[in-house]
């Protein structure tokens, strides 16, 4: 069952489970968008297809807070907030290594290779910006609080790994990760202006239990 944090006639805010794709992919595994459409269809006894607008994404192995639009008007207004960086998305990540500076920004140009599903730092890419704050350091790992300014594909994972701070358990960008390890990246905070009432909406969710989160 998907954890629902908020729902009204215009939006639905949920916690995406880890290892569930946001939308249908090549694996054909059940995806979050389909699950939520099924939930809405059954809850409101809706005939035909259910509209649900995808506003932003999380990588399949990453869990956390997401908002979906229940009307096309809400989708348009929320997408505009994404485009103008009005939607605030914050993540916790556990990365390898110790930082010399406890806070900072990362700015790169990132390019997605759709054939390999890998993102690289490239002068031909699109601008990617994030701000970070190191909260703690234990057993060779740093707990980092990340404010994601832009939302490029695999952005956090690539920007940290390119500086030799790969994320724990990142099977794609951390060569030292072991099979079976779960990536330590979680979208714990989401804030946006309600597309109709304009009220500021804020949502916070706890990180998953278990290693390596319980180090901190």
Rosetta silent file (secondary structure, phi, psi, omega in degrees, C-alpha in Angstrom):
SEQUENCE: XXXXXXXXXXXXXXXXXXXXXXXXXXXXXXXXXXXXXXXXXXXXXXXXXXXXXXXXXXXXXXXXXXXXXXXXXXXXXXXXXXXXXXXXXXXXXXXXXXXXXXXXXXXXXXXXXXXXXXXXXXXXXXXXXXXXXXXXXXXXXXXXXXXXXXXXXXXXXXXXXXXXXXXXXXXXXXXXXXXXXXXXXXXXXXXXXXXXXXXXXXXXXXXXXXXXXXXX
SCORE:     score description
SCORE:     0.000 S_00000001
   1 L     0.000  134.490 -179.821    0.000    0.000    0.000 S_00000001
   2 L   -79.858  133.190  177.891    1.317    3.442   -0.931 S_00000001
   3 E   -77.129  121.393 -179.651    1.649    5.902    1.964 S_00000001
   4 E  -103.924  123.037 -178.583   -0.449    8.980    1.211 S_00000001
   5 E   -91.011  -29.676 -177.826    0.580   12.184    3.000 S_00000001
   6 E  -163.666  145.886  176.090   -2.088   14.494    1.551 S_00000001
   7 E  -154.430  135.470  169.077   -4.911   14.444   -0.967 S_00000001
   8 L  -141.657 -160.999 -176.535   -7.537   16.882   -2.202 S_00000001
   9 L   -73.157  -11.830 -171.678   -9.346   17.497   -5.494 S_00000001
  10 L  -114.184  -35.188 -175.928   -6.226   18.902   -7.144 S_00000001
  11 E  -138.016  160.380  170.017   -3.123   17.091   -5.865 S_00000001
  12 E  -137.581  129.743 -178.580   -1.997   13.925   -4.152 S_00000001
  13 E  -113.409  126.294 -174.193    1.249   13.723   -2.184 S_00000001
  14 E  -134.322  168.586  171.925    2.709   10.278   -1.517 S_00000001
  15 E  -103.076  114.285  178.321    5.859    8.505   -0.374 S_00000001
  16 E   -71.319  126.155  176.035    7.378    6.589   -3.272 S_00000001
  17 L   -68.983  151.516  176.226    8.620    3.172   -2.109 S_00000001
  18 L   -66.379  149.314  176.511   12.219    2.268   -2.923 S_00000001
  19 L    65.062   20.085  172.957   12.798    0.108   -6.024 S_00000001
  20 L  -111.948  124.678  178.950    9.415    0.983   -7.551 S_00000001
  21 L   -67.458  146.502  178.776    9.589    2.793  -10.919 S_00000001
  22 L   -67.712  -41.734  177.050    7.707    6.095  -11.103 S_00000001
  23 L  -137.032  168.051 -174.699    6.251    5.174  -14.492 S_00000001
  24 L   -54.681  131.500  177.235    6.234    2.119  -16.726 S_00000001
  25 L  -129.581 -170.484 -174.455    9.702    1.120  -17.902 S_00000001
  26 L   -63.087  -22.561 -178.584   11.334   -1.747  -19.780 S_00000001
  27 L   -70.962  -21.840 -177.209   11.081   -4.022  -16.732 S_00000001
  28 L    64.579   13.269  174.818    7.261   -3.952  -16.980 S_00000001
  29 L   -69.538  153.567 -179.362    7.173   -4.000  -13.158 S_00000001
  30 L   -61.945  132.397 -175.033    4.172   -2.288  -11.607 S_00000001
  31 L  -108.815  163.359 -174.891    4.898    1.425  -11.385 S_00000001
  32 H   -62.949  -42.153 -179.479    3.796    4.140   -8.981 S_00000001
  33 H   -58.810  -45.251  179.032    1.734    6.073  -11.537 S_00000001
  34 H   -65.636  -41.758  178.746   -0.305    2.977  -12.374 S_00000001
  35 H   -59.690  -43.568 -177.532   -0.757    2.083   -8.707 S_00000001
  36 H   -71.168  -36.469  175.643   -2.072    5.554   -7.886 S_00000001
  37 H   -62.641  -40.335  178.136   -4.435    5.618  -10.867 S_00000001
  38 H   -63.875  -42.532  178.665   -5.829    2.278   -9.701 S_00000001
  39 H   -60.614  -46.059 -178.381   -6.225    3.643   -6.168 S_00000001
  40 H   -67.592  -38.911  179.790   -8.096    6.737   -7.403 S_00000001
  41 H   -62.010  -43.382 -178.808  -10.297    4.720   -9.750 S_00000001
  42 H   -73.972  -42.120 -177.197  -11.354    2.381   -6.940 S_00000001
  43 H   -63.434  -41.538 -175.504  -11.694    5.056   -4.227 S_00000001
  44 L  -105.476    6.528  177.831  -13.912    7.350   -6.283 S_00000001
  45 L    52.238   48.811 -175.799  -15.504    4.658   -8.453 S_00000001
  46 L   -83.197  133.194  174.595  -14.391    6.488  -11.582 S_00000001
  47 L   -81.863  151.691  176.255  -15.407    5.147  -15.000 S_00000001
  48 L    69.537 -159.174 -176.890  -12.828    5.038  -17.798 S_00000001
  49 L   -77.374  146.399  178.168   -9.292    6.317  -17.550 S_00000001
  50 L  -101.241  131.413  177.033   -8.106    8.305  -14.536 S_00000001
  51 L   -82.937  134.299  173.258   -6.032   11.453  -15.109 S_00000001
  52 L  -150.740  116.339 -175.234   -2.886   11.796  -13.015 S_00000001
  53 E   -89.241  128.156  178.112   -0.170   14.268  -13.973 S_00000001
  54 E   -86.121  117.456 -173.240    3.487   13.367  -13.417 S_00000001
  55 L   -97.490  -40.502  179.793    5.247   16.519  -12.165 S_00000001
  56 L  -149.341  174.824 -173.910    8.721   15.287  -11.218 S_00000001
  57 L  -130.456  158.710  167.442   10.599   12.001  -10.924 S_00000001
  58 L  -128.236  142.462  176.621   12.691    9.928   -8.566 S_00000001
  59 L   -58.294  150.548 -176.677   15.118    7.248   -9.742 S_00000001
  60 L   -50.944  -46.475 -177.273   13.767    3.731   -9.331 S_00000001
  61 L   -75.937   -5.855 -174.679   16.008    2.752   -6.358 S_00000001
  62 L   -99.672  134.878  176.319   15.285    6.053   -4.557 S_00000001
  63 E  -105.615  170.279  174.673   12.326    6.567   -2.242 S_00000001
  64 E   143.540 -171.797 -171.758   10.711    9.701   -0.884 S_00000001
  65 E   -79.366  133.125  177.252    8.057   12.377   -1.142 S_00000001
  66 E  -138.425  149.724  173.735    6.383   13.090   -4.500 S_00000001
  67 E  -115.653  139.181  174.723    3.429   15.178   -5.658 S_00000001
  68 E  -122.730  151.579 -179.766    1.104   14.252   -8.519 S_00000001
  69 E   -99.174  135.959 -179.032   -1.583   16.417  -10.111 S_00000001
  70 L   -94.872   -7.418  175.520   -5.179   15.226  -10.273 S_00000001
  71 L  -135.249  158.920  179.895   -6.222   17.778  -12.923 S_00000001
  72 H   -67.806  -32.715  177.788   -4.541   19.160  -16.035 S_00000001
  73 H   -64.771  -44.904  178.217   -4.764   22.694  -14.620 S_00000001
  74 H   -63.400  -39.576  179.531   -2.942   21.631  -11.460 S_00000001
  75 H   -61.827  -43.427 -179.343   -0.357   19.787  -13.563 S_00000001
  76 H   -63.562  -43.253 -177.762    0.316   22.884  -15.658 S_00000001
  77 H   -71.644  -37.682  177.794    0.732   25.138  -12.617 S_00000001
  78 H   -70.155  -38.102  178.426    2.948   22.690  -10.734 S_00000001
  79 H   -63.878  -34.079  176.176    5.097   22.085  -13.822 S_00000001
  80 H   -66.878  -36.897  176.156    5.616   25.834  -14.049 S_00000001
  81 H   -65.049  -37.063  175.790    6.799   25.822  -10.431 S_00000001
  82 H   -63.260  -46.074 -176.568    9.284   23.088  -11.333 S_00000001
  83 H   -62.591  -35.234 -177.209   10.503   25.100  -14.327 S_00000001
  84 L   -98.495   13.389  176.480   10.999   28.251  -12.230 S_00000001
  85 L    59.823   33.441  176.900   12.586   26.348   -9.289 S_00000001
  86 L   -87.816  -22.343  175.541    9.733   27.187   -6.909 S_00000001
  87 L   -81.005  126.907 -177.790    9.282   23.562   -5.859 S_00000001
  88 E  -101.144  124.172  179.606   11.785   22.779   -3.096 S_00000001
  89 E  -123.949  123.535  179.033   13.173   19.237   -2.968 S_00000001
  90 E  -121.883  144.237 -176.655   15.563   18.136   -0.251 S_00000001
  91 E  -128.956  151.925  163.320   17.357   14.828    0.095 S_00000001
  92 E  -104.206  139.258  175.183   19.454   12.965    2.614 S_00000001
  93 E  -137.964  147.476  171.909   22.366   10.993    1.178 S_00000001
  94 E  -111.817  120.074 -174.325   25.100    8.896    2.712 S_00000001
  95 E  -121.705  156.801  177.421   28.324    9.199    0.745 S_00000001
  96 E   -77.625  138.128  174.213   31.793    7.726    0.990 S_00000001
  97 L   102.456  166.576 -179.208   34.537    9.985    2.319 S_00000001
  98 L  -114.492  132.646 -177.777   35.007   13.016    4.551 S_00000001
  99 L   -84.792  142.781  173.757   34.467   16.562    3.314 S_00000001
 100 L   -75.374  -35.589  179.938   36.973   19.342    3.962 S_00000001
 101 L  -113.022  136.408 -173.345   34.186   21.913    3.879 S_00000001
 102 L   -84.238   -3.610  175.158   30.903   21.268    5.705 S_00000001
 103 E  -155.591  160.713  179.893   28.728   23.080    3.189 S_00000001
 104 E   171.116 -172.283  178.697   28.877   24.197   -0.395 S_00000001
 105 E  -128.456  152.602  173.493   27.380   24.113   -3.865 S_00000001
 106 E  -123.972  130.601 -179.604   27.954   21.918   -6.882 S_00000001
 107 E  -135.374  119.131 -179.384   27.490   23.265  -10.387 S_00000001
 108 E  -141.008  173.135  167.285   28.118   21.154  -13.477 S_00000001
 109 E  -111.539  123.844 -174.801   26.789   20.514  -16.945 S_00000001
 110 E  -114.634  140.921 -179.200   25.307   17.018  -17.187 S_00000001
 111 E  -124.931  128.634 -179.387   24.534   14.959  -20.270 S_00000001
 112 E   -94.869  128.788  173.948   22.295   11.880  -20.277 S_00000001
 113 E   -98.570  104.980 -175.737   23.199    8.953  -22.549 S_00000001
 114 L   -67.801  -21.760  179.319   19.872    7.247  -23.194 S_00000001
 115 L   -71.253  -40.108 -177.779   21.568    4.157  -24.645 S_00000001
 116 L  -100.769   -9.259 -174.087   23.462    3.368  -21.450 S_00000001
 117 L    57.148   35.333  177.715   21.097    5.194  -19.047 S_00000001
 118 E  -116.527  146.850  175.780   24.199    6.876  -17.626 S_00000001
 119 E  -111.376  139.265 -179.284   24.712   10.581  -16.989 S_00000001
 120 E  -129.175  158.333  171.872   28.115   12.206  -17.396 S_00000001
 121 E   -78.929  123.304 -175.570   29.675   15.608  -16.749 S_00000001
 122 L  -151.776  140.777  177.861   29.982   17.246  -20.159 S_00000001
 123 L   -64.455  -16.580  179.704   30.334   20.773  -21.536 S_00000001
 124 L   -88.711   -2.659 -174.955   27.537   19.805  -23.949 S_00000001
 125 L   -85.675 -173.267  178.804   25.120   19.040  -21.112 S_00000001
 126 E   -98.146  149.389 -176.384   22.495   21.049  -19.222 S_00000001
 127 E   -62.770  134.813  179.547   23.291   23.051  -16.114 S_00000001
 128 E  -129.590  125.600 -176.595   22.913   21.135  -12.843 S_00000001
 129 E  -130.799  137.168  170.290   23.005   22.882   -9.464 S_00000001
 130 E  -146.807  155.885  173.062   22.669   21.670   -5.891 S_00000001
 131 E  -115.709  146.126 -177.631   23.562   22.957   -2.433 S_00000001
 132 E  -139.498  157.156  176.107   24.705   20.656    0.340 S_00000001
 133 E  -139.273  126.754  178.789   25.430   20.598    4.064 S_00000001
 134 E   -82.966  122.831 -176.086   27.394   17.840    5.811 S_00000001
 135 E   -94.955  -32.410 -174.904   25.544   16.794    8.973 S_00000001
 136 E  -164.770  162.698  177.330   27.755   14.030   10.370 S_00000001
 137 E  -141.047  124.079  178.753   30.666   11.674    9.643 S_00000001
 138 E  -148.612  141.810  173.113   30.975    8.081   10.888 S_00000001
 139 L    51.043   34.750  178.866   32.785    4.912    9.794 S_00000001
 140 L    84.951    3.383 -178.619   34.101    6.550    6.642 S_00000001
 141 E  -119.422  145.610  175.658   30.685    7.853    5.572 S_00000001
 142 E  -110.820  135.415  172.560   29.219   11.365    5.530 S_00000001
 143 E   -92.559  121.344 -172.963   25.534   12.150    6.037 S_00000001
 144 E  -121.452  136.224  174.414   24.668   14.987    3.677 S_00000001
 145 E   -99.999  123.234 -171.674   21.583   17.218    3.455 S_00000001
 146 E  -119.948  129.401  172.519   21.004   18.254   -0.181 S_00000001
 147 E  -103.728  108.881 -174.855   18.877   21.074   -1.591 S_00000001
 148 E   -86.418  112.335 -177.942   18.318   20.163   -5.231 S_00000001
 149 L   -81.628  -48.390  174.916   18.045   23.342   -7.322 S_00000001
 150 L  -108.387  165.091 -176.167   17.762   21.675  -10.733 S_00000001
 151 L  -124.830   59.493  179.449   16.406   18.206  -11.378 S_00000001
 152 L   -75.947  156.986  179.608   18.624   16.523  -13.949 S_00000001
 153 L   -59.545  126.743  178.212   18.637   12.762  -14.442 S_00000001
 154 L    58.733   22.361 -169.895   20.810   11.051  -11.777 S_00000001
 155 H   -55.636  -53.557 -176.981   22.054   14.520  -10.807 S_00000001
 156 H   -60.263  -44.744 -176.426   22.907   13.971   -7.143 S_00000001
 157 H   -61.697  -42.971 -177.135   24.522   10.615   -7.825 S_00000001
 158 H   -74.155  -43.374 -177.167   26.714   11.936  -10.652 S_00000001
 159 H   -64.094  -39.460  179.162   27.746   15.221   -9.049 S_00000001
 160 H   -74.358  -42.652 -178.803   28.922   13.559   -5.835 S_00000001
 161 H   -66.556  -32.425  179.697   30.603   10.580   -7.527 S_00000001
 162 L   -68.121  -16.480  177.057   32.423   12.876   -9.957 S_00000001
 163 L  -104.685   15.476  179.013   34.058   14.501   -6.902 S_00000001
 164 L    67.572   32.274  171.196   35.004   11.102   -5.442 S_00000001
 165 L  -123.946   61.785 -176.461   32.146   11.066   -2.919 S_00000001
 166 L   -65.382  150.520  179.458   30.021    8.257   -4.396 S_00000001
 167 E   -73.009  141.020  175.153   26.752    7.383   -2.699 S_00000001
 168 L   -56.405  131.827  173.383   26.608    4.272   -0.555 S_00000001
 169 L    73.590   11.314  179.885   25.050    1.401   -2.501 S_00000001
 170 L   -79.254  102.584 -174.352   24.847    3.213   -5.835 S_00000001
 171 L   -68.014  -16.672 -175.446   25.056    0.292   -8.250 S_00000001
 172 L   -98.745  -37.041 -172.827   25.505    2.585  -11.246 S_00000001
 173 L  -118.600    2.159  176.800   27.978    5.256  -10.183 S_00000001
 174 L  -119.604  105.490 -175.766   29.858    3.691   -7.248 S_00000001
 175 L   -66.577  -18.859 -178.626   32.299    1.024   -8.414 S_00000001
 176 L   -91.973   -4.196 -179.851   32.823   -0.108   -4.808 S_00000001
 177 L   -70.048  147.283 -177.747   29.159   -0.810   -4.096 S_00000001
 178 L  -101.348  150.404  178.299   28.261   -4.455   -3.564 S_00000001
 179 L   -58.810  132.975  179.472   25.406   -6.358   -5.167 S_00000001
 180 L    98.074  -16.263  176.856   22.351   -6.200   -2.956 S_00000001
 181 L   -72.366  144.003 -179.660   23.227   -2.907   -1.294 S_00000001
 182 L   -99.507  131.771 -178.693   20.455   -0.298   -1.374 S_00000001
 183 L   -58.958  135.407 -178.617   21.359    3.223   -2.454 S_00000001
 184 L   -94.365   72.394  177.589   21.406    5.648    0.498 S_00000001
 185 E  -142.460  127.994 -174.596   19.474    8.498   -1.088 S_00000001
 186 E  -145.713  131.185  178.333   16.047    9.613    0.100 S_00000001
 187 E   -85.680   96.556 -171.128   13.811   12.571   -0.772 S_00000001
 188 E   -92.356  -15.383 -173.520   12.747   13.585    2.721 S_00000001
 189 E  -138.830  135.721  176.114   11.302   17.080    2.082 S_00000001
 190 E  -141.369  132.051  176.810    9.010   18.592   -0.553 S_00000001
 191 E  -136.180  139.750  177.815    7.478   22.063   -0.603 S_00000001
 192 E  -156.473  165.711  174.173    5.332   23.772   -3.237 S_00000001
 193 E   -90.710  130.269 -178.605    2.567   26.327   -3.567 S_00000001
 194 L   -55.972  131.976 -173.844   -0.852   24.721   -3.916 S_00000001
 195 L   -63.585  -17.313 -179.177   -1.853   25.093   -7.582 S_00000001
 196 L  -113.639  -51.575 -176.922   -5.307   26.491   -6.693 S_00000001
 197 L   -81.320  -17.219 -177.158   -5.236   27.964   -3.175 S_00000001
 198 L    70.276    1.139  179.100   -1.603   29.206   -3.501 S_00000001
 199 L   -64.745  141.709  176.843   -1.031   28.029    0.086 S_00000001
 200 E   -75.301  126.328 -179.450    2.513   26.837    0.817 S_00000001
 201 E  -110.499  130.356  179.586    2.484   23.061    1.300 S_00000001
 202 E  -128.846  137.132 -178.852    5.355   21.334    3.134 S_00000001
 203 E  -136.557  135.263  179.642    5.918   17.620    3.647 S_00000001
 204 E  -129.936  136.917 -179.578    8.618   15.786    5.599 S_00000001
 205 L  -132.142  144.367  178.770    9.196   12.022    5.755 S_00000001
 206 L   -72.539  149.074  177.907   11.590    9.925    7.840 S_00000001
 207 L   -69.378  160.916  178.721   14.437    8.075    6.142 S_00000001
 208 L   -61.466  156.640  174.968   14.217    4.268    5.808 S_00000001
 209 L   -85.869  158.056  177.774   15.250    2.092    8.726 S_00000001
 210 L   105.016  174.534 -178.409   18.293   -0.152    8.555 S_00000001
 211 L   -72.343  141.644    1.747   21.924    0.127    7.489 S_00000001
 212 L   -92.111    2.427 -177.024   23.515    2.545    6.665 S_00000001
 213 H   -59.710  -34.838 -175.614   20.872    5.026    7.851 S_00000001
 214 H   -75.562   -1.370  170.766   21.026    3.715   11.405 S_00000001
 215 H   -64.072  -29.670 -173.215   24.700    4.755   11.598 S_00000001
 216 L  -110.860    0.000    0.000   23.380    8.259   12.159 S_00000001
